[in-house]
Structures are given as structure tokens and as C-alpha cells.
Amino acid sequence: MEFENLSRNKLREVMKTAMAYRVTFSTEPWCEVSRGPKCGDFYSIGNPPGTICPCGCGKLKEAYPVIETTGYIRNEISRQGAVAIMVSKDSRIIAFGWGYMETGEEFADQKYRTDEGRKIVAEIVGRDKKVFYLSEFGVIPEEREKRIGTEITKKVIEESSNLNLPFLMRTNKSSFMNKIARNLGMIPIMGSENTPPDPENKERVLYYKE
């Protein structure tokens, strides 16, 4: 098993990471197999690609097509201050993780759909506050529970520590990243029992660490 830096110029590796990304998020707890063409909502295997979206906006498409996902990952890891790491085993990518620098307002604008949601989140994080956002982390199903997720998150944090920025992470309550965030000393600032709820999804938790 090897931990390596990932850059947008390593097109073959980025595409293999996109394949791991698709597999990871099609399984529990996300179960993102298909997506509405207009609503953008994700659906599980009970609503496969090619069937009509439950909201009626058209035929569902694949949640994470490899070519589109490759482009998305390349854009993510090209952002300011980005650090991206992949984990390979037997020439296959089994885990990935990356983050980048942005302000609280930029985070809110990109991650929330409604004006009210964006306003609430920007105020909680700090509209002009610069953070290192721990954006995407995943481990394919058969390699979970081996501390790979913890190790890759720690490596991204270590490699970005020279920026001297606080860390921000958003995850679901049922995700393994929820436990990793707490183990790494991050504290919830939104979505936990004693913090304001996420304005758009009650299952989300936002973590922060100075």
C-alpha cells in the first residue's frame, strides 16, 4: 500500500481516482448511484440510471460518470493551496483525500443551495475567515476499517500545516469521517446536539480545528 501525492497533471491516476470515487460514494452511507438531471438530487440503487427521477425532472443519469468525475477532481486539486493524496494497492487506487484554501463565504457559496443557507453558514464559519477545507475523502468498501481514512486525513493535514490556517470539514453523521474528525481533535460547530443545525440537511455536521 502506497501513499502518494496526486496532481492534475497525473491524468491516468486522476482517472483511476475517479473510479474509486464512484465506487466509494455508491455504497453506504451515501448510496449515490444516480442523480436527477435538473433537481440534482442523488438516489440509491432503487432508482437506477435511465429510470424516471422521482421528482419528475427527467431520466436519472449516473451519479458519477468517470470522465465528468475526472474533470471535477482535477478542478478540485487545482485550487489555491490544494493538497491531494491517493492510496494505491496492486496498481489500484483504494483511497483518496484532498483539501484546499478558501474563505468561509466561498465555502458557503459553493456548498449550499439557498441564499438563507449560505448566509447562515458563512456567519458560522466567518465570512472573510480563511480556512483549509478538508474537501473529499474516501476509501473503497473492501479496504475500510483498516485506519486508511485516518492516515490519509492526517497526511493531508500535515502537508497543509505550512499554510497556518484552521481546518474545516463537512460530513454526514453516518460517515466514517465523523469519527475521524473527532479523533483528530476537530470540534463540531454546526449539526451536533449543542450547535446550530445545518440549514439544508439535518444529517450534516461541520467540524473545525484551529
C-alpha positions as CSV (number, residue, x, y, z in Angstrom):
1,M,0.0,0.0,0.0
2,E,1.5,3.4,-1.1
3,F,0.5,6.9,-0.2
4,E,1.4,9.4,-3.0
5,N,0.7,13.0,-3.9
6,L,-1.9,13.5,-6.6
7,S,-1.8,16.3,-9.1
8,R,-4.0,17.3,-12.0
9,N,-1.2,16.5,-14.4
10,K,-1.3,12.8,-13.5
11,L,-4.3,12.2,-15.7
12,R,-4.1,8.4,-15.5
13,E,-4.0,8.5,-11.7
14,V,-6.8,11.1,-11.5
15,M,-9.0,8.9,-13.7
16,K,-8.3,5.9,-11.5
17,T,-9.1,8.0,-8.5
18,A,-12.4,8.9,-10.2
19,M,-13.2,5.2,-10.5
20,A,-12.5,4.8,-6.8
21,Y,-14.6,7.9,-6.0
22,R,-17.6,6.4,-7.9
23,V,-17.4,3.1,-6.1
24,T,-16.9,4.7,-2.7
25,F,-19.9,7.0,-2.9
26,S,-22.3,4.4,-4.4
27,T,-22.1,2.4,-1.2
28,E,-23.2,3.0,2.4
29,P,-23.7,5.5,3.9
30,W,-24.1,7.7,0.8
31,C,-25.7,5.2,-1.7
32,E,-25.3,7.8,-4.5
33,V,-26.0,5.7,-7.6
34,S,-28.0,8.1,-9.8
35,R,-28.8,11.8,-10.0
36,G,-31.7,13.8,-11.2
37,P,-30.9,15.7,-14.5
38,K,-32.4,19.0,-13.2
39,C,-33.0,18.7,-9.5
40,G,-29.5,17.4,-8.9
41,D,-30.7,15.1,-6.1
42,F,-29.0,11.7,-5.6
43,Y,-30.7,8.3,-5.5
44,S,-29.8,4.8,-4.5
45,I,-29.9,1.6,-6.4
46,G,-33.7,1.5,-6.1
47,N,-33.7,4.3,-8.7
48,P,-31.1,3.3,-11.2
49,P,-29.8,5.5,-14.1
50,G,-32.2,5.5,-17.0
51,T,-35.3,5.5,-14.9
52,I,-37.5,8.5,-14.3
53,C,-36.4,10.8,-11.5
54,P,-38.9,10.6,-8.6
55,C,-39.3,14.4,-8.8
56,G,-40.3,14.0,-12.5
57,C,-37.5,16.2,-13.9
58,G,-36.4,13.6,-16.5
59,K,-34.3,10.4,-16.7
60,L,-31.8,9.8,-14.0
61,K,-28.2,9.8,-15.0
62,E,-25.2,8.0,-13.4
63,A,-24.2,9.8,-10.2
64,Y,-20.5,9.9,-11.0
65,P,-19.6,9.3,-14.7
66,V,-15.8,8.7,-14.8
67,I,-15.0,11.4,-17.4
68,E,-17.0,14.1,-15.6
69,T,-15.7,13.0,-12.2
70,T,-12.1,13.1,-13.5
71,G,-12.7,16.7,-14.5
72,Y,-14.2,17.5,-11.2
73,I,-11.3,16.1,-9.3
74,R,-8.8,17.9,-11.5
75,N,-10.5,21.2,-10.8
76,E,-10.7,20.5,-7.0
77,I,-7.0,19.6,-6.7
78,S,-6.0,22.7,-8.8
79,R,-7.5,25.1,-6.3
80,Q,-5.4,27.5,-4.1
81,G,-3.2,25.7,-1.6
82,A,-4.5,22.3,-2.6
83,V,-3.1,19.1,-1.1
84,A,-4.2,15.8,-2.6
85,I,-3.2,12.3,-1.8
86,M,-4.1,8.9,-3.2
87,V,-3.5,5.4,-1.8
88,S,-2.7,2.6,-4.2
89,K,-2.6,-1.1,-3.8
90,D,-1.8,-3.6,-6.5
91,S,-2.0,-0.8,-9.1
92,R,-5.5,0.2,-8.0
93,I,-6.5,3.4,-6.1
94,I,-8.2,2.3,-2.9
95,A,-8.4,5.7,-1.1
96,F,-8.1,9.4,-1.8
97,G,-8.3,12.7,0.0
98,W,-7.7,16.4,-0.7
99,G,-8.3,19.8,0.6
100,Y,-7.7,23.5,-0.3
101,M,-7.7,27.0,1.0
102,E,-10.8,29.2,0.8
103,T,-12.9,31.7,2.9
104,G,-16.0,31.0,4.8
105,E,-18.1,32.8,2.3
106,E,-16.6,30.8,-0.6
107,F,-17.3,27.6,1.2
108,A,-20.9,28.6,1.9
109,D,-21.5,29.8,-1.7
110,Q,-20.1,26.5,-3.2
111,K,-21.7,24.0,-0.8
112,Y,-25.1,25.4,-0.1
113,R,-28.0,25.9,-2.5
114,T,-30.2,28.6,-0.8
115,D,-29.4,32.2,0.0
116,E,-30.5,31.7,3.6
117,G,-28.3,28.6,4.0
118,R,-25.3,30.4,2.6
119,K,-25.8,33.3,4.9
120,I,-26.1,31.1,8.0
121,V,-23.1,29.0,7.2
122,A,-20.9,32.0,6.2
123,E,-21.7,33.6,9.5
124,I,-20.9,30.5,11.5
125,V,-17.5,29.9,9.8
126,G,-16.6,33.6,9.4
127,R,-17.4,35.3,6.1
128,D,-13.9,36.5,5.5
129,K,-12.0,33.9,7.5
130,K,-9.6,31.8,5.6
131,V,-9.6,28.1,6.3
132,F,-8.2,24.9,4.8
133,Y,-11.2,23.0,3.8
134,L,-10.8,19.2,4.0
135,S,-13.0,18.6,1.0
136,E,-13.2,14.9,-0.1
137,F,-12.1,11.7,1.5
138,G,-13.0,8.2,0.6
139,V,-12.0,4.5,1.0
140,I,-13.4,1.8,-1.2
141,P,-15.7,-0.6,0.8
142,E,-13.4,-3.6,1.0
143,E,-10.5,-1.6,2.4
144,R,-12.4,0.1,5.2
145,E,-11.8,-0.4,8.9
146,K,-8.0,-0.5,8.4
147,R,-7.3,3.1,9.5
148,I,-6.6,4.2,6.0
149,G,-9.1,7.0,6.2
150,T,-7.4,8.3,9.4
151,E,-3.9,8.1,7.9
152,I,-4.8,9.9,4.6
153,T,-6.6,12.6,6.5
154,K,-3.6,13.1,8.8
155,K,-1.3,13.3,5.8
156,V,-3.4,16.0,4.1
157,I,-3.5,18.0,7.4
158,E,0.3,17.6,7.9
159,E,1.1,18.7,4.3
160,S,-1.1,21.7,4.5
161,S,0.1,22.8,8.0
162,N,2.6,25.3,6.5
163,L,-0.4,27.5,5.5
164,N,-1.1,28.1,9.2
165,L,-4.9,28.0,8.7
166,P,-7.7,26.5,10.7
167,F,-9.2,23.3,9.3
168,L,-12.8,22.9,8.2
169,M,-14.6,19.6,7.4
170,R,-18.2,18.8,6.5
171,T,-19.5,15.3,6.7
172,N,-22.6,13.2,7.4
173,K,-23.3,11.8,10.8
174,S,-23.2,8.2,9.5
175,S,-19.9,8.7,7.6
176,F,-16.6,7.2,8.9
177,M,-15.2,10.7,8.6
178,N,-17.4,11.8,11.5
179,K,-15.3,9.6,13.9
180,I,-12.1,10.5,12.2
181,A,-12.8,14.2,12.6
182,R,-13.3,13.8,16.4
183,N,-10.3,11.6,16.7
184,L,-8.1,14.3,15.1
185,G,-9.3,16.9,17.6
186,M,-11.9,18.7,15.4
187,I,-14.9,20.1,17.2
188,P,-18.4,20.4,15.7
189,I,-19.6,24.0,15.1
190,M,-22.8,23.0,13.3
191,G,-25.0,20.0,13.2
192,S,-24.3,18.5,16.6
193,E,-26.5,18.5,19.7
194,N,-25.1,21.7,21.1
195,T,-24.6,23.6,17.9
196,P,-27.0,25.1,15.3
197,P,-28.3,22.6,12.7
198,D,-27.2,22.5,9.1
199,P,-29.7,24.8,7.3
200,E,-30.2,22.3,4.5
201,N,-29.5,18.8,5.8
202,K,-30.1,17.7,9.4
203,E,-27.6,14.8,8.8
204,R,-24.6,17.0,8.2
205,V,-22.0,18.0,10.7
206,L,-19.4,20.8,10.2
207,Y,-16.1,20.4,12.1
208,Y,-13.5,23.0,12.9
209,K,-9.9,22.9,14.3
210,E,-7.5,25.7,14.9
